[in-house]
Amino acid sequence: MSLFFALFTNKGFTLNNQQFVLLRVTDEKTILARGKTPNTAPVTIQKTNQAVVIGIGEKDAQAGSMSIAVGKIADYMEGVGY
């Protein structure tokens, strides 16, 4: 696991003043997380060559849909050089 992802594994992480717990890391460039109670919103974070795409869903959002949307944005950004 790279240093980029190792930072998230111990106690979770804070994003926009909300606590999140790491669920899993896929393909060394995507982080899937969920907010800690009471904020159980899904989060997908994907890095590109020069950027990080972050998607935070509503409390009742589908995590799979979030992951697909963030992946498409990240793929587009990589395709245009980011």
N, C-alpha and C positions, 0 to 999 in steps of 0.2 A: 504494500500500500504506500502510495507516495505521501510526501509531507503535506501536500495540499489537502488530502483527505484525513490524514492522521490528526490534524488540528480539531476535527469535529467529533472524534470518537469517544473521548473520555466522559465529558459531562454534558454533551450536546453543545448547542451554540445559541447565540442570541442574534436575532435579525429583526430590525425595526422595533426594538425594545420588547420582543416576544421570544420566549424560550422554545427551542425545538430539540427534538431527540432524533438522532440518526437512525434510520431504518436499514438502509443498505447503500452500498456503493456499487455501481455497475460500470463496466468497461473503463475503469480508471479515469473517467471524466464526468460522471454524473452522480450526484448525491440525491437520494430520496429521503425525505424526513417528514415528520408530523409534529405539529405543535403540542406542547405539554398542556394538560388540562388547566383551565377550561377552554383554551384556544387549541382545538384539534385540527386546524387547517393543514392540508397537505402542502409540501414545499418540494420543488424540484430545482436543483442547481446544476448547471452544466457549463463546463469551461470550454472555450474555443482557443484558438492560437493566441488571441490578443484580448479576449473579453470573457466575462462571466455572465451567463444569462440566468436570472433568478425569477422563478414563477411562484407566487404565493396564492393559493386558492382560498375560497371562502370556506367556512367551517364544514359545510356539507358537500364540497366539491369532490369529484372523483379523482383520486390520485393518478390513475392510469391516463386519464384525459390530460391532466396537468403535465405529466411526463412526455406525452406525445407532442403537445403544443410547444413546450420548451425545447424539445429535441428538434422540431422543425425550424424554430427560430435560430437555434445554434447551428444547425446544418446550413441554413441560408447564410448566416454570418461567416461561417468558414468558407463557403463558396465564393464570397465576395472579398475574401482576404482578411477577415478578422478572426 
